[in-house]
Amino acid sequence: GNFHTFAYMSTTGFTENDMYFGMYLCTKGHCLMTVNDRRCRIEANDALVKSPLVRISDLTASDDFEYVTIFEDDIDVLAPIATYNVGIVHDLLKYNKFNYTTNQEERSFLLRQKGLIDAHKAELHIGIESAKQRRITAHIVTLMEQTVVLEFIRMFLSTIDSSTTDYNERENNIMVRFMFLLFEKYNRHRQVAYYAEALHLSANHFTRIIKKISRRTPSEWIAVVTINHAKKLLRQPETSIKEVAQQLNFPEQFTFRKYFKQHTGMSPSDYRDMHGRE
């Protein structure tokens, strides 16, 4: 895995993998970083998770620092965990801590799962002829990644002192509900007023809360999610740009092109050409 990927993520805006979830295991050395405005030291045997709600900045690493990527995937692959386990999301936001020191048994589990996930993903990349086999393999990968995340959270919460937290439950609840609603409605509703009304807040108050919790405005979140899904569709060569615009419910292809270029600096066709070359 490449640790520089999520280090780079912390200092950029609408990057290619901005809506991804990753899990990493430090195997040697240490690094210092700021995670959601809190200084954090990652050392050998520490596991760390990265998501759109985990802001990483000011990363410096020792010369001998090494790590492995357990997995990285689009955030919507793991969204069902949050959807059906709202309390889990609250707990992670509550403690504002996203790393955990593993023991030997836990490290063995993570590395074993990494091997299995990588093997199944390799099968998908080399091209399984049967569409049914591809769907099954992709589903296995999703379930395995979800299992790793749930196991990490179980290990993490078992070591937490619930008495040590400064947590604004109401504001974090609004953030979580907004994210769930956004993933469900992003392709039909791209107006901040819609989400503010759905959460029974004024647009200004809603915007203040979301920016305070996540350092992004609701408008920025809407754009991030929309552009992320647009890129996924554009990477499918069998889907025309017109069809991408239709799936995202833009009134016409021109409107989609303008929106995409505004947030990425390139046209949908340029993005598709670039991805094809890569």
C-alpha positions as CSV (number, residue, x, y, z in Angstrom):
1,G,0.0,0.0,0.0
2,N,1.0,3.6,-0.4
3,F,0.8,5.7,2.8
4,H,1.4,8.9,0.8
5,T,-2.1,8.5,-0.7
6,F,-3.9,9.4,2.5
7,A,-1.2,11.8,3.5
8,Y,-1.9,13.6,0.3
9,M,-5.6,13.5,0.9
10,S,-5.3,15.7,3.9
11,T,-4.1,18.7,2.1
12,T,-6.2,18.7,-1.1
13,G,-9.8,19.4,-2.0
14,F,-11.7,17.3,-4.5
15,T,-9.1,14.6,-5.1
16,E,-9.7,11.3,-6.9
17,N,-10.2,9.3,-3.7
18,D,-11.7,11.9,-1.5
19,M,-14.7,9.6,-0.6
20,Y,-12.8,6.5,0.3
21,F,-12.4,4.5,3.5
22,G,-8.9,3.0,4.3
23,M,-7.4,1.0,7.1
24,Y,-3.6,0.9,7.7
25,L,-1.2,-0.9,10.0
26,C,2.1,0.6,11.1
27,T,4.7,-2.1,11.1
28,K,7.8,-0.1,11.9
29,G,8.9,3.3,13.1
30,H,6.4,6.1,13.8
31,C,4.7,9.2,12.3
32,L,3.1,12.3,13.7
33,M,0.0,13.8,12.3
34,T,-3.0,16.0,13.2
35,V,-6.2,14.0,13.1
36,N,-9.4,16.2,13.2
37,D,-7.4,19.0,14.9
38,R,-5.9,16.6,17.5
39,R,-2.2,15.8,17.5
40,C,-1.7,12.0,17.1
41,R,1.4,9.7,17.1
42,I,1.2,6.4,15.2
43,E,3.7,3.8,16.2
44,A,4.5,0.2,15.2
45,N,1.5,-2.1,15.8
46,D,-1.0,0.8,15.5
47,A,-4.0,0.4,13.2
48,L,-5.5,3.6,11.7
49,V,-8.7,4.2,9.8
50,K,-9.3,7.0,7.3
51,S,-12.6,8.2,6.0
52,P,-14.1,11.5,4.7
53,L,-14.8,12.5,8.3
54,V,-11.2,11.9,9.3
55,R,-9.1,15.0,8.4
56,I,-5.3,14.2,8.4
57,S,-2.7,17.0,8.1
58,D,0.8,17.9,9.2
59,L,2.1,14.4,8.6
60,T,5.8,13.7,9.4
61,A,7.3,10.2,9.6
62,S,10.6,8.7,10.9
63,D,13.1,7.5,8.4
64,D,12.3,3.9,9.3
65,F,8.5,4.3,9.1
66,E,6.8,1.4,7.4
67,Y,3.1,0.4,7.1
68,V,0.8,-1.9,5.2
69,T,-2.6,-1.0,3.6
70,I,-5.2,-3.5,4.9
71,F,-7.6,-2.2,2.3
72,E,-8.9,1.0,0.6
73,D,-12.3,1.3,-1.0
74,D,-15.0,3.7,-1.9
75,I,-16.9,4.9,1.1
76,D,-20.2,3.8,-0.2
77,V,-19.0,0.2,0.0
78,L,-19.0,0.6,3.7
79,A,-22.0,2.9,4.1
80,P,-24.3,0.0,5.1
81,I,-22.3,-0.5,8.3
82,A,-23.1,3.1,9.3
83,T,-26.7,2.9,8.0
84,Y,-27.5,-0.1,10.2
85,N,-25.2,0.8,13.1
86,V,-25.7,4.5,13.7
87,G,-24.3,4.1,17.2
88,I,-21.0,3.0,15.8
89,V,-20.6,6.3,13.9
90,H,-21.5,8.2,17.0
91,D,-18.9,6.4,19.1
92,L,-16.1,7.1,16.6
93,L,-17.0,10.7,16.4
94,K,-17.5,10.9,20.1
95,Y,-13.9,9.9,21.0
96,N,-12.3,11.7,18.1
97,K,-9.6,9.0,17.9
98,F,-9.0,6.8,14.9
99,N,-6.0,4.6,15.8
100,Y,-5.7,1.6,18.0
101,T,-2.7,-0.4,19.2
102,T,-3.2,-4.0,18.2
103,N,-1.8,-7.2,19.9
104,Q,-0.3,-10.1,18.0
105,E,-3.6,-11.9,17.5
106,E,-5.3,-8.8,16.2
107,R,-2.4,-8.0,13.8
108,S,-2.5,-11.6,12.5
109,F,-6.2,-11.2,11.8
110,L,-5.8,-7.9,10.0
111,L,-2.9,-9.2,7.8
112,R,-4.8,-12.5,7.1
113,Q,-7.8,-10.5,5.9
114,K,-5.6,-8.2,3.9
115,G,-4.3,-11.2,2.0
116,L,-7.7,-12.6,1.3
117,I,-9.1,-9.2,0.2
118,D,-6.1,-8.5,-2.1
119,A,-6.4,-12.0,-3.7
120,H,-10.1,-11.5,-4.5
121,K,-9.5,-8.0,-5.8
122,A,-6.7,-9.4,-8.0
123,E,-9.2,-11.8,-9.5
124,L,-11.5,-8.9,-10.4
125,H,-8.6,-7.0,-12.0
126,I,-7.4,-9.8,-14.2
127,G,-11.0,-10.2,-15.5
128,I,-13.4,-13.0,-14.5
129,E,-15.4,-13.9,-17.6
130,S,-18.6,-14.7,-15.9
131,A,-20.6,-11.6,-14.8
132,K,-22.2,-13.7,-12.1
133,Q,-18.8,-14.7,-10.8
134,R,-17.7,-11.1,-10.8
135,R,-20.7,-10.0,-8.8
136,I,-20.2,-12.8,-6.2
137,T,-16.4,-12.0,-5.9
138,A,-17.1,-8.2,-5.5
139,H,-19.7,-9.0,-2.9
140,I,-17.2,-11.2,-1.0
141,V,-14.7,-8.3,-1.0
142,T,-17.4,-6.0,0.4
143,L,-18.4,-8.4,3.1
144,M,-14.7,-9.0,4.1
145,E,-14.0,-5.3,4.2
146,Q,-17.1,-4.7,6.4
147,T,-16.0,-7.5,8.7
148,V,-12.5,-5.9,9.1
149,V,-14.1,-2.5,9.9
150,L,-16.5,-4.0,12.5
151,E,-13.7,-6.0,14.1
152,F,-11.5,-2.9,14.3
153,I,-14.3,-1.0,16.0
154,R,-14.9,-3.8,18.4
155,M,-11.3,-3.9,19.4
156,F,-11.1,-0.1,19.6
157,L,-14.2,0.4,21.8
158,S,-13.0,-2.4,24.2
159,T,-10.1,-0.1,25.3
160,I,-11.9,3.2,25.5
161,D,-12.6,5.0,28.7
162,S,-16.2,6.2,28.2
163,S,-15.8,8.9,30.9
164,T,-13.1,10.8,29.0
165,T,-14.8,12.7,26.2
166,D,-16.0,16.2,25.3
167,Y,-18.8,15.3,22.9
168,N,-21.6,17.4,21.5
169,E,-24.1,14.7,20.8
170,R,-26.7,16.9,19.1
171,E,-24.3,18.4,16.6
172,N,-22.6,15.1,15.7
173,N,-26.0,13.5,15.3
174,I,-26.9,16.2,12.8
175,M,-23.7,15.5,10.9
176,V,-24.3,11.8,10.8
177,R,-27.9,12.2,9.7
178,F,-26.8,14.6,7.0
179,M,-24.3,12.1,5.6
180,F,-26.8,9.3,5.5
181,L,-29.4,11.5,3.8
182,L,-26.8,12.8,1.4
183,F,-25.7,9.3,0.2
184,E,-29.4,8.5,-0.3
185,K,-30.5,11.7,-2.1
186,Y,-27.4,13.3,-3.7
187,N,-28.5,12.4,-7.2
188,R,-31.9,14.1,-6.7
189,H,-31.2,16.9,-4.3
190,R,-28.2,19.2,-4.5
191,Q,-29.6,22.2,-2.7
192,V,-28.5,22.9,0.9
193,A,-32.0,24.1,1.7
194,Y,-33.4,20.6,1.1
195,Y,-31.1,19.0,3.7
196,A,-31.5,21.8,6.2
197,E,-35.3,21.5,6.0
198,A,-35.2,17.7,6.2
199,L,-33.2,18.1,9.5
200,H,-35.6,20.9,10.7
201,L,-32.9,23.6,10.8
202,S,-32.4,26.9,9.1
203,A,-29.9,26.8,6.2
204,N,-27.5,29.2,8.0
205,H,-27.6,27.2,11.3
206,F,-27.3,23.9,9.4
207,T,-24.3,25.2,7.5
208,R,-22.6,26.4,10.7
209,I,-23.0,23.0,12.4
210,I,-21.7,21.0,9.5
211,K,-18.7,23.3,8.9
212,K,-17.9,23.2,12.6
213,I,-17.9,19.4,12.8
214,S,-16.4,18.5,9.4
215,R,-14.5,21.7,8.3
216,R,-16.6,21.5,5.1
217,T,-19.8,23.3,4.2
218,P,-22.9,21.3,3.2
219,S,-22.4,22.6,-0.4
220,E,-18.9,21.2,-0.4
221,W,-20.1,17.9,0.9
222,I,-22.8,17.7,-1.8
223,A,-20.2,18.5,-4.5
224,V,-17.7,15.9,-3.1
225,V,-20.3,13.1,-3.1
226,T,-21.7,14.0,-6.5
227,I,-18.3,14.3,-8.2
228,N,-17.1,11.1,-6.6
229,H,-20.1,9.2,-8.1
230,A,-19.7,11.0,-11.4
231,K,-16.1,9.8,-11.6
232,K,-17.1,6.3,-10.9
233,L,-19.6,6.3,-13.7
234,L,-17.1,8.0,-16.1
235,R,-14.6,5.2,-15.4
236,Q,-17.2,2.8,-17.0
237,P,-16.4,3.1,-20.7
238,E,-19.8,1.5,-21.7
239,T,-21.7,4.4,-20.0
240,S,-21.9,7.5,-22.2
241,I,-21.4,11.0,-20.7
242,K,-25.1,11.7,-21.5
243,E,-26.1,8.6,-19.6
244,V,-23.9,9.7,-16.6
245,A,-25.7,13.1,-16.6
246,Q,-29.1,11.3,-16.7
247,Q,-28.2,9.0,-13.9
248,L,-27.2,11.9,-11.7
249,N,-30.4,13.7,-12.7
250,F,-28.8,16.8,-14.4
251,P,-31.3,18.4,-16.7
252,E,-29.0,18.2,-19.6
253,Q,-25.5,17.1,-20.5
254,F,-24.2,20.7,-20.7
255,T,-25.3,21.4,-17.1
256,F,-23.4,18.3,-15.9
257,R,-20.3,19.2,-17.9
258,K,-20.3,22.7,-16.3
259,Y,-20.8,21.3,-12.8
260,F,-18.1,18.7,-13.3
261,K,-15.6,21.2,-14.7
262,Q,-16.3,23.7,-11.9
263,H,-15.4,21.2,-9.2
264,T,-12.5,19.3,-11.0
265,G,-11.0,21.8,-13.4
266,M,-11.6,19.4,-16.4
267,S,-14.4,18.3,-18.5
268,P,-16.0,14.9,-18.2
269,S,-14.6,13.8,-21.5
270,D,-11.1,15.0,-20.5
271,Y,-11.4,13.1,-17.2
272,R,-12.5,9.9,-19.1
273,D,-9.6,10.3,-21.6
274,M,-7.1,10.7,-18.7
275,H,-8.5,7.7,-16.9
276,G,-8.3,5.7,-20.2
277,R,-4.6,6.6,-20.6
278,E,-3.8,5.6,-17.0
